[in-house]
């Protein structure tokens, strides 16, 4: 069973709000587009397109995407103009302009939107513009500017999103997922030997993906406050969230490490290691105790007692390892590696908690 099912995308309130704002922006752009003077009003359909393309979950994202799209369009129109000066569109010039547009679009500062729309704009001006390429290019660019401006205004004025709560909740769920994973591992070690449950052994990729998603959510929360007037009312310093994230990524690395080692001891994959059956009990107790530490870190309880209990459990594990020294290094390597990983997890949590207390004291 996948303990990290919360990673699957779902329709959220923020997503619904974004959909409503996109619909509103497109509608307003369609009403405004015919009011543009001159030849521009002949191409009203590009304004709703610009509004839709510029709509993003953050104001910073909307502004960035809008500017990159306009930069790509302007360069594409310029490229098409150069071709038209040389001669009429034909097989060779159309193919060449697309190739050059794709090459120019590789510039990083254009971003994905600008890179995509540069060759599209050049191609549209040459093919769709036809005999009135200059009028079409002006109408295309101006209406896209109108649409992007409408999209930015709608995103600014209609509940510009702040995603602080989403970042906090996702980090909390991730901590609980790590704790449940350790509980699964610790429980499996004492149910039977070798363990019959294999679900915990296949979670490493999911743990890495979860950590990446949490990082993305916190970055999104950071972006959501930039240029957002609501951030002046709902203030939050995300420094603590980034420090939590660093600790969680450290913890995740060591959990993945001990999971690989124990999977190798049981099934010989991804690499075979030895693990005496008599070490399963102290290993299980130490792993479950560290899982309790992660639970306490996420909850309201004081984590100091769970940390002390985990330290005592790891000490008992070391004592068990000492009893097996006569069996040679090979029989101790797996247990010693897991013990070291558990110690590093505790150290990461303890350092983060001490830093949090120091921050509150300041």
C-alpha positions as CSV (number, residue, x, y, z in Angstrom):
1,X,0.0,0.0,0.0
2,X,1.3,3.4,-0.9
3,X,1.6,5.5,2.2
4,X,2.3,8.6,0.1
5,X,-1.0,8.8,-1.8
6,X,-1.4,12.4,-0.8
7,X,1.1,13.1,-3.6
8,X,-1.6,12.5,-6.2
9,X,-2.9,15.8,-7.7
10,X,-6.4,16.7,-6.5
11,X,-8.8,19.6,-7.3
12,X,-8.3,22.1,-4.5
13,X,-10.0,25.3,-3.6
14,X,-7.0,27.3,-4.9
15,X,-7.3,25.4,-8.2
16,X,-11.0,26.2,-8.4
17,X,-10.3,29.9,-7.7
18,X,-7.6,29.9,-10.5
19,X,-10.1,28.4,-12.9
20,X,-12.7,31.0,-12.1
21,X,-10.2,33.9,-12.4
22,X,-9.0,32.5,-15.8
23,X,-12.6,32.4,-17.0
24,X,-13.3,35.9,-15.8
25,X,-10.1,37.3,-17.4
26,X,-10.9,35.6,-20.7
27,X,-14.4,37.0,-20.7
28,X,-13.2,40.6,-19.9
29,X,-10.5,40.3,-22.6
30,X,-13.1,39.3,-25.2
31,X,-15.2,42.3,-24.3
32,X,-12.3,44.7,-24.3
33,X,-10.6,43.4,-27.5
34,X,-13.0,44.9,-30.1
35,X,-12.6,48.4,-28.5
36,X,-9.0,48.6,-29.6
37,X,-8.4,51.2,-32.4
38,X,-7.3,50.7,-36.0
39,X,-6.4,47.4,-37.4
40,X,-6.0,45.9,-34.0
41,X,-9.7,45.3,-33.5
42,X,-9.6,42.8,-36.4
43,X,-7.9,40.3,-34.3
44,X,-9.9,40.2,-31.0
45,X,-9.4,36.5,-30.4
46,X,-5.8,37.0,-29.4
47,X,-6.7,39.0,-26.3
48,X,-8.6,36.1,-24.6
49,X,-5.6,33.9,-25.5
50,X,-3.2,36.3,-23.8
51,X,-5.4,36.4,-20.7
52,X,-5.5,32.7,-20.5
53,X,-1.8,32.2,-21.0
54,X,-0.8,34.7,-18.4
55,X,-3.0,33.3,-15.7
56,X,-0.8,31.6,-13.1
57,X,-1.2,30.5,-9.5
58,X,1.0,33.4,-8.3
59,X,1.3,37.0,-9.3
60,X,5.0,36.6,-9.8
61,X,4.3,33.7,-12.1
62,X,1.7,35.6,-14.1
63,X,4.0,38.6,-14.6
64,X,7.0,36.4,-15.5
65,X,5.0,34.2,-17.9
66,X,3.3,37.3,-19.5
67,X,6.6,39.0,-20.1
68,X,8.3,35.9,-21.5
69,X,5.4,35.3,-23.9
70,X,5.5,38.9,-25.1
71,X,9.3,38.7,-25.6
72,X,8.9,35.5,-27.6
73,X,6.2,37.1,-29.7
74,X,8.2,40.3,-30.4
75,X,11.3,38.3,-31.4
76,X,9.1,36.0,-33.6
77,X,7.5,39.0,-35.3
78,X,10.9,40.5,-35.9
79,X,12.2,37.3,-37.4
80,X,9.2,37.1,-39.7
81,X,9.7,40.7,-40.8
82,X,13.3,40.0,-41.7
83,X,12.2,37.1,-43.9
84,X,9.5,39.2,-45.6
85,X,12.1,41.8,-46.5
86,X,14.0,39.1,-48.3
87,X,11.1,37.7,-50.2
88,X,7.6,36.1,-50.0
89,X,7.0,33.1,-47.8
90,X,7.8,29.7,-49.4
91,X,8.8,26.2,-48.4
92,X,12.4,27.3,-47.8
93,X,11.8,30.5,-45.9
94,X,9.0,29.0,-43.7
95,X,11.2,26.1,-42.8
96,X,14.2,28.3,-42.2
97,X,12.3,30.8,-39.9
98,X,11.0,27.9,-37.8
99,X,14.6,26.5,-37.4
100,X,16.0,29.9,-36.5
101,X,13.2,30.5,-34.1
102,X,13.7,27.3,-32.3
103,X,17.5,28.0,-32.0
104,X,16.9,31.6,-30.8
105,X,14.3,30.2,-28.4
106,X,16.9,28.2,-26.6
107,X,17.9,31.4,-24.7
108,X,17.1,30.7,-21.0
109,X,15.8,34.2,-20.2
110,X,12.9,33.6,-22.6
111,X,11.7,30.7,-20.4
112,X,9.4,27.9,-21.7
113,X,6.5,30.2,-22.8
114,X,8.8,32.6,-24.8
115,X,10.7,29.7,-26.3
116,X,7.5,28.1,-27.5
117,X,5.8,31.2,-28.9
118,X,8.8,32.7,-30.7
119,X,8.7,30.2,-33.7
120,X,4.8,30.1,-33.5
121,X,4.6,33.9,-33.8
122,X,7.1,34.0,-36.8
123,X,5.1,31.2,-38.5
124,X,1.7,32.8,-37.9
125,X,2.9,36.2,-39.3
126,X,4.2,34.5,-42.4
127,X,1.3,32.1,-43.1
128,X,-1.8,33.7,-41.4
129,X,-0.7,37.3,-42.0
130,X,-0.4,36.8,-45.7
131,X,-0.6,40.0,-47.8
132,X,-1.3,42.1,-44.6
133,X,1.5,40.7,-42.5
134,X,2.4,44.0,-40.9
135,X,-1.2,44.7,-39.8
136,X,-1.6,41.2,-38.6
137,X,1.6,41.4,-36.6
138,X,0.5,44.6,-34.9
139,X,-2.9,43.3,-34.1
140,X,-1.5,40.0,-32.8
141,X,1.1,41.7,-30.5
142,X,-1.2,44.4,-29.2
143,X,-4.1,42.1,-28.5
144,X,-1.8,39.7,-26.7
145,X,-0.6,42.7,-24.6
146,X,-4.2,43.6,-23.8
147,X,-5.0,40.0,-22.8
148,X,-2.0,39.6,-20.6
149,X,-2.7,43.0,-18.9
150,X,-6.2,41.9,-18.2
151,X,-5.0,38.6,-16.8
152,X,-2.5,40.3,-14.5
153,X,-5.2,42.8,-13.3
154,X,-7.7,40.0,-12.5
155,X,-5.0,38.0,-10.7
156,X,-4.1,41.1,-8.7
157,X,-7.5,42.3,-7.8
158,X,-9.4,39.0,-7.2
159,X,-8.0,37.3,-4.1
160,X,-4.3,37.1,-5.2
161,X,-3.3,33.7,-3.8
162,X,-1.1,33.1,-0.8
163,X,-0.2,29.4,-0.4
164,X,1.4,29.5,3.1
165,X,-1.2,27.1,4.6
166,X,-0.7,24.6,1.8
167,X,3.1,24.6,2.4
168,X,2.7,24.0,6.1
169,X,0.1,21.3,5.7
170,X,2.2,19.4,3.0
171,X,5.3,19.5,5.2
172,X,3.3,18.2,8.1
173,X,1.8,15.4,6.0
174,X,5.3,14.5,4.8
175,X,6.6,14.3,8.4
176,X,3.7,11.9,9.2
177,X,4.5,9.9,6.1
178,X,8.1,9.5,7.1
179,X,7.0,8.4,10.6
180,X,4.5,5.8,9.1
181,X,7.2,4.5,6.8
182,X,9.6,3.9,9.8
183,X,6.7,2.3,11.7
184,X,6.2,-0.1,8.8
185,X,9.9,-1.0,8.6
186,X,10.2,-1.4,12.4
187,X,7.0,-3.5,12.6
188,X,8.0,-5.7,9.7
189,X,11.3,-6.7,11.3
190,X,9.6,-8.4,14.3
191,X,6.5,-9.9,12.6
192,X,8.6,-12.7,11.1
193,X,12.1,-13.3,9.7
194,X,12.6,-12.8,6.9
195,X,9.7,-10.3,6.8
196,X,6.8,-11.2,4.6
197,X,5.7,-7.6,4.0
198,X,7.5,-5.9,1.1
199,X,5.6,-2.6,0.8
200,X,8.0,-0.6,2.8
201,X,11.0,-1.7,0.7
202,X,9.5,0.0,-2.5
203,X,8.9,3.4,-1.0
204,X,12.3,5.0,-1.6
205,X,11.4,6.6,-4.9
206,X,8.1,7.8,-3.4
207,X,9.9,9.4,-0.5
208,X,12.2,11.3,-2.8
209,X,9.3,12.5,-4.9
210,X,7.5,13.6,-1.8
211,X,10.5,15.6,-0.6
212,X,10.7,17.3,-4.0
213,X,7.0,18.1,-3.9
214,X,7.3,19.7,-0.5
215,X,10.2,21.8,-1.7
216,X,8.2,22.9,-4.7
217,X,5.2,23.8,-2.5
218,X,7.4,25.9,-0.2
219,X,9.0,27.7,-3.1
220,X,5.5,28.4,-4.5
221,X,4.5,29.8,-1.1
222,X,7.5,32.1,-1.3
223,X,6.7,33.2,-4.8
224,X,3.0,33.8,-3.8
225,X,3.9,36.6,-1.5
226,X,6.1,38.5,-3.9
227,X,4.2,41.5,-5.2
228,X,1.0,40.3,-3.4
229,X,-0.8,43.1,-1.5
230,X,-2.4,40.4,0.8
231,X,1.1,39.5,2.0
232,X,1.2,42.8,3.9
233,X,-1.8,41.6,5.9
234,X,-1.0,37.9,6.2
235,X,2.7,38.1,7.0
236,X,4.8,35.0,7.3
237,X,8.6,34.5,7.5
238,X,9.3,31.4,5.4
239,X,12.9,31.1,6.8
240,X,11.7,28.6,9.4
241,X,9.9,26.6,6.7
242,X,13.0,26.4,4.6
243,X,15.0,25.2,7.7
244,X,12.3,22.6,8.3
245,X,12.6,21.5,4.7
246,X,16.4,21.1,4.9
247,X,16.0,19.0,8.0
248,X,13.3,16.9,6.4
249,X,15.4,16.3,3.3
250,X,18.3,15.2,5.5
251,X,16.0,12.9,7.4
252,X,14.6,11.5,4.2
253,X,18.1,10.7,2.9
254,X,18.9,8.6,5.9
255,X,15.6,6.9,5.9
256,X,16.1,5.9,2.3
257,X,19.6,4.7,3.2
258,X,18.4,2.4,6.1
259,X,15.5,1.1,4.0
260,X,17.9,0.1,1.2
261,X,20.2,-1.7,3.7
262,X,17.4,-3.6,5.3
263,X,15.9,-4.5,2.0
264,X,19.3,-5.9,1.0
265,X,19.5,-7.9,4.2
266,X,16.1,-9.5,3.6
267,X,15.9,-9.9,-0.2
268,X,19.5,-9.2,-1.3
269,X,18.4,-6.2,-3.4
270,X,19.6,-3.7,-4.3
271,X,22.7,-5.3,-2.8
272,X,23.1,-8.3,-0.4
273,X,24.1,-7.7,3.2
274,X,24.1,-9.9,6.3
275,X,21.7,-9.2,9.3
276,X,21.6,-11.7,12.2
277,X,18.0,-12.4,13.2
278,X,18.8,-11.7,16.8
279,X,19.4,-8.0,15.9
280,X,15.8,-7.6,14.5
281,X,14.3,-6.9,17.9
282,X,16.7,-4.1,19.0
283,X,16.6,-2.7,15.4
284,X,12.8,-2.6,15.4
285,X,12.7,-0.9,18.8
286,X,15.2,1.8,17.7
287,X,13.4,2.4,14.4
288,X,10.0,2.7,16.1
289,X,11.4,5.0,18.7
290,X,12.8,7.3,16.0
291,X,9.3,7.2,14.3
292,X,7.9,8.5,17.6
293,X,10.3,11.4,17.4
294,X,9.0,12.4,14.0
295,X,5.5,12.2,15.3
296,X,6.3,14.4,18.2
297,X,8.1,16.9,16.0
298,X,5.0,17.2,13.9
299,X,2.6,17.4,16.8
300,X,2.1,19.7,19.8
301,X,3.9,17.4,22.3
302,X,7.3,18.1,23.7
303,X,9.7,16.0,21.5
304,X,12.4,15.9,24.2
305,X,11.2,12.7,25.9
306,X,10.7,10.8,22.6
307,X,14.3,11.9,21.6
308,X,15.7,10.6,24.9
309,X,13.8,7.3,24.5
310,X,15.1,7.0,20.9
311,X,18.7,7.6,22.2
312,X,18.3,4.8,24.8
313,X,16.9,2.5,22.1
314,X,19.9,3.2,19.8
315,X,22.2,2.6,22.8
316,X,20.6,-0.9,23.3
317,X,21.1,-1.5,19.6
318,X,24.8,-0.7,19.9
319,X,25.0,-3.1,22.8
320,X,23.5,-5.8,20.7
321,X,26.0,-5.0,17.9
322,X,28.8,-5.4,20.4
323,X,27.6,-8.9,21.3
324,X,28.0,-9.9,17.6
325,X,31.5,-8.6,17.1
326,X,32.8,-12.2,17.1
327,X,30.7,-12.9,14.0
328,X,33.0,-10.6,12.0
329,X,32.4,-7.3,10.2
330,X,30.0,-8.7,7.6
331,X,27.5,-9.7,10.2
332,X,27.6,-6.2,11.8
333,X,27.7,-4.0,8.8
334,X,23.9,-3.8,8.2
335,X,23.0,-3.2,11.8
336,X,25.8,-0.6,12.3
337,X,24.7,1.3,9.1
338,X,21.1,1.4,10.3
339,X,22.2,2.5,13.8
340,X,24.3,5.3,12.2
341,X,21.4,6.4,10.0
342,X,19.0,6.6,13.1
343,X,21.6,8.6,15.0
344,X,21.8,11.1,12.1
345,X,18.0,11.4,11.9
346,X,17.9,12.2,15.6
347,X,20.7,14.7,15.1
348,X,18.9,16.4,12.3
349,X,15.7,16.7,14.3
350,X,17.5,17.9,17.4
351,X,19.5,20.6,15.6
352,X,16.3,21.9,13.9
353,X,14.4,21.9,17.2
354,X,17.2,23.8,18.9
355,X,17.3,26.3,16.1
356,X,13.5,26.8,16.3
357,X,13.7,27.4,20.0
358,X,16.6,29.9,19.5
359,X,14.5,31.7,16.9
360,X,11.5,32.0,19.2
361,X,13.8,33.3,22.0
362,X,15.0,36.0,19.7
